[in-house]
């Protein structure tokens, strides 16, 4: 990296706090009795700051997947400033550029440049240009403009205030500095940075193989629910990352809860049929690619079987979508006989879909176990 390309503001901050933690944490452990109250407070603060980033900076400001009440937005801004990950405008700018140019040289934290670049080294590079149109919507928000303009002061004041408050509460100012200050920032940074690094290299890509983003349940636990990254890059307008009930995604739970409390509205999500059809399309690509390299198969027959079952399932999914809309319309009109008839058709269609996917699963497994013929 050339001297003039170094990001002095962020770079010096990162280097200084890492060095300070490296010195002060062992000193604190060696000379003081560890305050477990401070440890617990640190973990709560890490989680609160992480949620402000994932639900606020990311899903609200970057992707506009829902609307936020001004009271909740003020809280997100306050805790987000404490998180020391930059202003909303800076954070969103980089993230939108990442989505637009993912895996290319224009991607600020492209995984193609290696794990450490995507994880942290990209922050040390000074941004060469700033296109205002990327964040034009945010520049109209005076709160965000104020936070952006005075971010360094606000961030330092917020973090100093946390250290003083918790130091006073537990009568351990040194411990508060090390734990609720330096250690909290260290944990939060590296956990959220895993979204840019691990979530682009270690996992599965069930929804799209056109980008490096992956799904990984372990990474989801490390990143406040952001580990279902392949889904997110495929359906970035969805307020959820973990689309299934069993997937760990506290961000979607928080947003849903805020909606129930009247503090959020307009939650956007991809419908179930669209998600199923996307999965089906990716599966078909994988199967056809495998068949193409298995020379001893009668390819045309196997490809025909794949395409026939694919089209049948697609047709049933489209029918389900149409029937669901019709059912909702009839139910509102209270035409009981009509919507009961449609409901029975929906049940029949769901059964067809379940059976179709069972057949698809068997076909998928039987094709994937085939090995390309050695030449």
N, C-alpha and C positions, 0 to 999 in steps of 0.2 A: 504494500500500500504506500502510495506517495504521501509525503508530508502534508501537502495541500488538500488531500482527500480525506484526512482524518477528521472525524466528527468530535470536536474538542469538548463540547458541552456534555454529551452523553458518554463519550469515551472516558473522560476524566472521572466522571461520577461512578461509572461501572468499575473502573480500575481501583479507585480509592476505597469504595465500600467493600469490595472483595478483599483488598489488602488489609483493611481495618478489621474485618471479621476474622481473617486468618490469624491475626495477632491477638485480638481481644477475646475471642471465644475460648481458646485454650487457657488464657490468663484468668478468665472468669471462672471456668470449671476448676482450675487448680487452686484458686485463692478464696472462692466464695462458696457458700452453700446454695445449691441451685434452688431457685424459687419455682416450685411447680405451678404456682398460681400464674407466674409470668409465662411459663411454658404453655399453659392452657390458653392464656390470653393471646399469645403469639399465634397459636393454631387457629383460634377464632378469627383473628384479624386476617390471617392468610386466606381463610375461606371467604370472609366477607369481601376482601379486595378482589379475590379471584372471581367471585360472582358478579361484582361490579364490572369486571372486564368482559366476562363471557356473555352475561345477559344485557349489559349496558353498552359498552364500547362496541362489542361485536354484533350481537343480534339486533339491538335497537338502532344504534347510530350507523353502523357499517351497512347493514342489509335491510333496515327498516321493515323487519318482519312483524312488528306490532307497534301500537301507539302507547305512549307512556304519559301518565298524569304528571303535571308540573312538580308536584310534591315528590313523587318517586324519582323523577328526573334529577331534581336537586340532590337527592340522596345518592344517586348513581354518580353524579359529578363529584360530590364530596369524597366518597369512598374511592372513586376512580383516581382522583388526584393523589390520595394517600398511597395508591398502588405503585406510584413512581414509574409508570410505563408511558409517559408522555401525555400531551394534551389529546383530547378527543379528535381534534382536527388532524394532528400529525398521525395518530394511531390509525384512524380511518383511512387517511390518504394512502398510507403504506398497504393497508389490508385490501383496499379496493384495487390498487395496482397489482397486488399479489393475485387476486382472483382474475383480473382481466388478462394478465400476462403469465399465468402460472407455468412454471417450469421453463421459462425463457429468460434471456438476459435482462429483460425489463422487469422481471419478478424480483422485488427487493430482497426476498429471502428464499430464493430458489434452491431447492434441495439438490439440483443438478450441480451446484457448486460445492457440495459436500455437507456432511452433518453439522460441522462446527460453524460454517458460514450461515446455514439456515437457523441454527440454534442461537448464536450470539454475535458472531463476527460481523454480520451485516450491519449491526447497530453502530459499529465503529467507522463505517463509511459515510462520509458527508453526502447528503442528498444533493445531486447536481442540478436538479430542476424541480419546480413545483407548479403543477398545472391546476389552477384554481377551479376549473370546471369539474374536476374530479370530486371536490367537496363543496360545490357551490351551494347545496342545500344547507350545509352546516354553517357556512359563512353568514347565513341570514339569521342565525340564532345568536343573540347578543350574549347569552350565558357562555356559549362555547367560544366566542371571540374573546371574551374577557378571560376565560380560563387559559386559552392559548397564549394570549399576550402576557399574562403574569404567571405562567405555569411554574417557572422555577421558584419564584417566591412562595406561591401557594403550596407547592409540593414540600418545600423545606419547612415551612411553617406548620403544615399539617403533621408531618412526621416528627418534628420537634415537639409539638403539642402532645402527640401520642406517647412519646418517651417520658415527658414530664408527668403526664397524668398517671400512667401506670407505675412510674417510679415512685410517685407520691402514694398511690394506693397500696403498694406492696413494700414501701420504704426500702427500695433497692434501685437506685438510679442507674448504677452501673449495669445491673442485670437487665433493666428496662432498655438501656441503650443496646446491649448485646442481643437480647432476645426479641423484644417487640419492635426494635429498630432494625438493626443489621440483619439478624437471622430471618426475620419476617420477610424483608425485601429479597434476600437471597433465595429463600424457598419459593416465594411467589414468582419471582422472575424465572427461575429455572423450570418450574412446573408449567407456566404458561408458554415458555419458549419451546417446550416439548411439542406443542401444537404445530410449530413450524418445522420441527426436525423429525421426531419419532413418528408423528402422525402423517408424515409423507414418505416413510420408508419401511415401516414394520407392521404389516397387517394384510387384510384382504381388500379387494376392490370389486365388490358385488354389483355396484350400481353403474360404474363407469371405469374403463381402463384408459381413458383419454387424458388423464392427468395422474399425478403421483400420489394424490391423497388416498389414505387407506382407512379402513375401519379396524379398530383394535380396542377390545374391552378393557385391557389393562391400562392403555394410554388414556382411556376415558376416565378411569379412576384417578389418574395423575393430573388430569387437565380440566377438572370441574365439569366433566361430561362432554368435552370437545373431541374425544377420541374417535367418534363415529364420523370421521372427517371425509370419507369417500361419499357418504350420503350428503354431507353439507356442501361439498363442492359440486355435486350433481344437482341438488335442490337448495341452492343458497338462499332462496326466498322463504324457506320454511323456518319457523321459530324454534323447531326442534332439531337436535342432532341425533339423539337416540330415538328413532321413530317407533320402536317397539316398546311395550310396557316394561319388559325385563331389562332394557338397556339403561345403564346408569347415566342419567342426564339431569342433574339438579337444576340446570339452567331452565329447562322447559317446565319443571315443576314450579320454580319461582315465578316465571312469567305467567303460567296458568293460575297460580295462587293470586298474583297481583290483579289478574283479570277478574277473578271472583270477588276480590275486595274493591273493585271499581277503580283500581290504580293503573290498569292497563286495558287496552281494547284492540279490536281489529287484528287478532292473532291470525297470521297467514300460515297455511300448511298445504303441502301437496296432498291430493286426495289418494285414497288407498289404491284405487284402480291404476292411477298414473304410476305409482310406485311399483306395483306388481308388474305392469307392462314394461317398465324400465329394467327390472330384474330379469324378466323373460327375454328381452332383447339382448342383454349382455350374455345370458346363458346360451342363446342361439349362436352368437358370434363365436363363443368358445367351442361349442360343439362342431360348427362348420370348419373352424380352423383345425381341430383335431382330426376330423374326417379327411381333410385335404392332405394330411401327411401319413395316413395309414393306407399304404399302397395296396394291401391285400384285400381291402373291402370293395364291395360293389358300391362305389361312392354315390352314384346317382340314386340308388334305392334308399340308402341311409339318409342322404340329404333330403330326399322326398319325404321320408318319415318324419324327420325333424321339422321341415317346413309345414307339413300338413297339421301336425300336432300344435305347432306354434300358432298357425292361423286360427285353428279351432279355439285355442285358449284365448287368443286376442279377441276373437269374435264374442266369446262368452263374457269376457271382461267388459267389452264395450256395451253389451246388452245389460249387464249388471249396472253399469253407470247410468244408462238411460232409464232403466226401471227405478233406480233409487231416486232420481230426480222426479220422475212421474209420481212415485209413492209420496214424496214430500209434498208435491203440489196437491194431490188428491186428499191427503190427510188434513191439510190446512183448509180445504174446501168442505171438509167433513162429509165427503161422499163415501160413506162407510163401505158399501157393497163394492164400489170400484177399487178403493185402495186395498181392500182385503184380497181381491182378485190379483192385484199387482203384487201384493205381499207374497202370495203363494208362488207367483212366477219368480220372485226374487229368491225364495227358498230353493226352488228347483234349479235356478241358475247357479246359486252358491254350491249346490251339490255337484253340478256339472264341473264347476271350476275346481272343487276339491279333488274330484276324480281325475280331472285333466292334469292337475299338478302332481298327483301321485304317479300317473303315467309318465309325465315329464321327468320326474325325479328318477324313475327307473331307467328311462332312456338316457338321461344325463350320466348316471353312474355307469351304465354299460358302455357308453362311448368313451368316457374319460379313462377307463381302465385299459383301453386299447393302446398298444405301444406302436410307435412308428416303426416301419420295417427297416432294418439295417441294410445298408448297401455296401 
